[in-house]
């Protein structure tokens, strides 16, 4: 199904996809559903014979997507701890046991989790499958190379999930894999997919609307880590630079001076650090260039504690927009009403 046809279907079926949310009567405000107090998260024990698929995921955004599609009919274990540098993560020997219990191992691909994939391949049980999302979402012609991921190193920028339409594609791939391995629950997974895609569709539309409130000269992004290479062109923002080199070191003095000059010359209003990669150097760069420093952007670490209702992919994207858009001079009013909570059926 094409993105256009999927969006047409979603617009026609959002009410059904979000079944259980009462429509307001004219002249009467709807009673909002109460916020959940917790989420299932992605730290289940993987056991055999309980009727649920054992699914292993890697980074938190992927884990959150898998949970929203698999819901209560899967046991889900994320092997990359939330807030960990996923580019340098090395699985522990004990992770081999977890991977060996998996019916599905869901990874981003694009060279993000090579040690984990190698361990999974060495321990995969008969009939199990490794589902590689990024490689099924974009072709090599669409790969992005940048300062943190130079073409000379050979590996593209893997952060597809920060672009909401790509996260939608991830969810579709996950739903197909879950349904193929558990046909008895295929209808459940497809219903969860429809509910989740409806939320992501609304989130994407709201982000696009909110970005339009940023003064056009300010629609430029300078970050510590190159996590927004696929998000930015989709929403109409230009990535003008990043501070972190491909070896995850601090930038050199020459690179620092060049960044300061660039921020001053282009009058960039804000520069953005990372929740996972704290950097005193970037804070210094912002101060010397006269820009606001925002140090809490998240590309793979949802806000809140594990199992909190906002500790989700949608919660992460909402929090990022609440930080990014006002700092660039825009308003996030369009995002009001989009809740971060998981949408899966019980």
N, C-alpha and C positions, 0 to 999 in steps of 0.2 A: 504494500500500500504506500502510495506517495505521501509526502508530508502535506501537500495541499488537500488530497482526499481525506487524509486522517483528520485534518483540522476541520473540514466540512462536517465529517461524521461527529466530531466532538462537539461542535457548535450545535448540532441537531440533538445530541444526546446528553448534554451536560446534566440536565435535570435527572435523567435516569441514572447516570453514572454516580451522581451524588445523592442517591436515594436515601431518604431518612432526614434530609434537610427540608423543613417545611417551607413552602412558598408563602410570603407575606400576603395578607388580605389587604386590598386597597384601603388606605387610611388607618391601617393598624401595623405596628412594627412587629417583625418576626422575632420570636424568642430564640436567641442563638443557642446552639447546642453547648452544653457545658464542656469546658476544656478538660481533656484527660489529665490525670495526675501522673501517669507514667507511660512508658512505651516498652515494647518487648526488647528493643535493642538488638544486639547481635553478638551475644556471648553465651549462646545455648550450649549445653552438653550434647555431643553427637552420640546417639545410641542407636543400636540396630533393633528392628522389630517393633517399633512403636507406631508404624503406619505413616510416619512423616519422612520426607526426603531429608537427607543430611546435606547441607549446603555450606561450603566454605567460601568466604569472600576475602578481599584484601582491604583496600582503603575504605574509610568510613562513608564517603558519599556513595560508593558502590554498594556497601552493606545496607545503607538506608534504602536505596532503590530496590534491592533484592527483597528486603523486608516488606516494603509496600506492595510488592507483587505476590510474594509467597505467603505473607500474613502468618496465620496460626497453623498453616498446614505444612510448614517446614521447620526444621531445626537449623539455625543459622549461627555460624561462628566466623567472626572476623579475625584474621590472624595478624593484621598490622595494627598495633595499638593506636587508638585515636591520638592525634597530635604528634605522631612519630614522622620523621623524615622518610617518606615512602621510597625516595630515590636511593637511599643508602641502607634500607632495612634488610637485615639478614635474618631469616627464620631460625628459630631455635631448634635443636634436635627434637625436642618434644613436639614441635609442630608437624613432624613427619607422621606421628600417630593420628593427629587431627586430620591431616590431608588423606591419610589412608582410609579413614572412615567416611570420606565424602562421596556422595553420589554425583555432585556437581561442584566444581571449583570455578568460581567466577572471578575473572581478573580483568584489569583494564587493558593490558597489552601495550603495544608501542614501546616496548623495552622498559616499562616502569618496574615490573616485578620479576625480573629474570631469575634471581635466586629462589624465589617462592615457586615459580613455574617449574624450575628444574627439580626442586624437591617434590612437587606434586607429581610430575611425570615419573619420577623414580618410585613413587609409592601409590600410584593410582590403582584402585581395585578394578576388577573386571566389570565392565559395563559402565564405569564412571566416565565423566567427560569434563574436560577443561573448556570453559566458555570464555572466549577472548572478545571483549566488547569493542574496544577501540578499532581493532582491525576489521570488524564487521560494520563499522559506522562511517569511516572515511577511507578513501583510497589514497595511495602514496602521493598522488598529485595534489591532494589537499593538506598534506603534512605541512606544519609550520616549524621553521627553524629560527632561532633568535639568540639573544646574548647568553641566556642560561642553557640553551640547547642548540649549539652551533651545528651547522651542517657538516663541518669537518669531523665532528664526533660520530656522525652517522645516525644518531637516534633523534626522532622528532620530539617536539613538545607533546607530552602525553595528556595534558590537562583538558581533555575534551569535555568533561562533565560540567565545567563552569559555564558552558554554553547550554542553556536549557533545552533547545531542540535536540542536542546530542544526548542529553540525559533522557529525553523521551525515547530516543532510539535505543538507548541502553535498556530501558524498561521493557520495550517490545522484544528485544532479544532474550532477556531474562524470562519473560512470560512464555516465549516459544520453547525455551529449554526446559523450564519447569513442567510445562504441559506435556512435552514429549516424554519426559522421564516419569511422569505421574498422570497418565491420562484420566484417571478417576477424578482428579481434582482440576482438570483443565478448565472447566467452566468457572470455577472459583478463581483461578489465577487470571483468567481473561476479564472477569468482573472487577477484580482488584486493579488490573491494568487500566481499564476504562476509567475508574475512579481517580487513579493516580495521574493519568494523562490529562484529565480535566483540570486538576489542580495545577499541573505544570504548564498547561496551555494558558491558564489565567495568570500564572506567575510570569511567564514570558511576555505576555501582552502588557502587563503592568510595568515590568522593567523597561520595555521599549517606550512606554508612555512617560515614565519617570525620567529616562535619559533625555527626552526631548525638552525637559524643563531646565537642563543644564545649559548655560550660555554656550553658544557654539564654540567660541575660542577656548573654552575650558574643557571641552570633550577630549581630553588627552590624559593618558594614564602612564605614570611612572611608578614602578613597584620595585620591591626588593627582589622577589622571585618571579620569573616569567610564568604566571599561572593563568593569564587572561588572554592568551593569543587567539583563542577561538571565540571567546565571549565578545571581545571588543569589536571586531568588524561586524558581527551580527547586530549589535545594538547601536552602532554608529559612533564608537569611541576609537580613537587612535592610540595604540601603544607606542610611546615614544622612547621607552628605555626601561632597563632593569639594572639593579646594582649587583646582583649575585652572579658571579661567573659560573661556568659549567661544572667546575670542581667543588662548588658549594663553599668556597672560601670567601673572605671579605674582598671587596674591590681594591685594586692597587691605588696608590696615591695619585697616579696619572688619571685613572678612571674616576676617582673621586672628584678631582678638579674638573674633569670634562662634564660630569653630571651637574656640578654646581653651576658651571657656565651655561649648560643647556637649560636648566631650570630658570635661571635669571633671564636668559635671552628669550625663551618662549613664554615667560611669565606663567609658569605652571603654578596653580594655586595650592596644590597639595601633593604630597608624595606618600606612598603607602607601604608600610612595612607588613610583616607577616606574623601571625600568631605562632607559627611553628618555627620561624627563623628570626628570632629577635636580633636586631642589629643597631648597635650604638653608632656605627658609621653612617647609616642612612639617616638617623636622627640628626647627626652633625651636619650632613649634607643639606637637609631641609632647613636647619637653623641658619646656616651660612648663606643659603640661597633666598631666604625670606619666605619659605613656603610652610604651610601647615603640615605637621607630621602626624599621620594616622598609622598606628602600629599593630592593628588587630585584624587585618584581612585574613580570611581563612579559605584555603583551597581544599583541605581534606580533614578539617577538625571542626565538626559542628559545635554550636554553642551549648552551654549547659552541661550538666553531668551526664554520664552514660545512663540511658534509660529515661532521661527526662523527656517530656513531650516535645520540647523544642530542639532536642539533640538529633536532628534529621537533616537530610539534604536540603529540603525546602527551608528549614530554619537557618541553615548555613547561608543560603543564597539571600534570604531576607536580611540577615544580619550584615552581610557584605554590602548590600545596597543601601542599608541604613547608614553605613560608614562612608561609602564611596560617593554617593550622589550628593548629599548635602555638602561634603567637603569640596566638591567641584562646583558648588553654587546652585544645585538643583533641589527639587522637592521629591519626597517619597510618598506623597499623598496618594498616588495611584496604587500603592501597595497595601493600603489600608483594607482590612477585611480578608486578606490572604493569611490563613493560619498555617503554622509550621507542622502541625500534627500529622502523624501517620494516618493513612486513609483506608487501610485494609479492613476487610470484613472479619468478624470473629469466626 
